[in-house]
Amino acid sequence: MSTEGLSIPGISVGGSGAGAAGRARDAAKARLLNRNAVASVAVDVFAIVVAVLDVWLVIPKEAQPYQVALSGMACLALAGRRWLPFVVVLATVPGFMTGWSQLAAMIALGMLATRKQLHWQVWAGAGLIWACRFVQWPLNEFVEQNWREHVLNGIYGILVAGMPVALGLLICARSELSQRLAELAASRDRERRLHADAVRAEERARLAREMHDVVSHDITLIAMQAGILAANTGSNDAQQTAQVIRQLSTRTLEELRSLVGVLRAGSDDDGPRPGVTDLTELVRSCDVPVQLSVESLPDPLPSQVSAAAYRTVQECLTNVHKHAPGASATVRVLGEGDALRIEVRNGASRKPATSLPSGGHGLTGMAERARLLGGSFETAATKDGGFEVRARYPVQN
């Protein structure tokens, strides 16, 4: 497989593999969950610290021990606001009523509104927080207040109870909006995929028609002419050559018809395909001296990987026949735990190369196949004037 007649002197394609990509996605999800957990803990600690400062900075000298204790309990109760939001609101009420844990009660009510939205627990909690702000402790001082102070306390109570509820509902609305936008984006992606699938199906059908109408017709004529030549010639060599041409044409026609069926089906399952077990027959039928070695095949071997290995060896031997006539080739297929490695080497050409159509698409196709399967593909010229191809496909059961 010398580089003569090839438009691509060397190709190297590598990939981390589908398994590595899956592990990377799992690791990214785990890191995201860890960051979210750390952020939640940090927010809870910040809320408790702020609530404690709100109490500590306003405690008067004549404060009673029970008032300080209830206010401290209200602040510490914020640690459970994500799991028992209504219970935490109830736990902050005594400290707010008799002490100074107003901010702790507002934070607890905001979390309750975020989790429950318009549930009755939110309205009950808002009513309790309003009452704590409206009623003054001790009660004898509350009774002695005039009507203006009661009105002002009622207004402030509405603000103290209404602000956390409004913020909680706003957070819920924002979360729902983000979820709807994500669903809309997912719906658009599905529509684009459906459109792409429709376009792809139409193109596959067009290719199937062209292959059937043009290529299949010409190969059939070749097989027929080879049969006529074998019947009418008297030379044994000519008859043998004609029989080989007929056999190759017939086999190519069968593969072409199978491929046309796959194109028309348009499914991901390509149906029966040649694999590693068919390499012996491939080597036997090709017009190239080949030394084949197949070792330590994974069990089971995925059909896509097996087919890729077969097509890689087939294309390499075709290139040897086209570009390095007379050269021998060595094919090695080796299982390496989680991957299948293919190595094809050939020596220098010993005969003048016949001018045959070649656009270098074979190597490009093998490189694309390796990339799609998450493997690697490399080509290089050898020191003795030959050519070497190395491919590696990850095994994903």
Secondary structure, 3 states (H helix, E strand, C coil): CCCCCCCCCCCEECCCHHHHHHHHHHHHHHHHHHHHHHHHHHHHHHHHHHHHHHHHCCCCCCCCHHHHHHHHHHHHHHHHCCCCHHHHHHHHHHHHHHCCCHHHHHHHHHHHHHHHCCCHHHHHHHHHHHHHHHCCCCHHHHHHCCHHHHHHHHHHHHHHHHHHHHHHHHHHHHHHHHHHHHHHHHHHHHHHHHHHHHHHHHHHHHHHHHHHHHHHHHHHHHHHHHHHHHHHCCCHHHHHHHHHHHHHHHHHHHHHHHHHHHHHHCCCCCCCCCCHHHHHHHHHHCCCCEEEEEECCCCCCCHHHHHHHHHHHHHHHHHHHHHCCCCCEEEEEEECCCEEEEEEEECCCCCCCCCCCCCCHHHHHHHHHHHHCCCEEEEEECCCCCEEEEEEEECCC
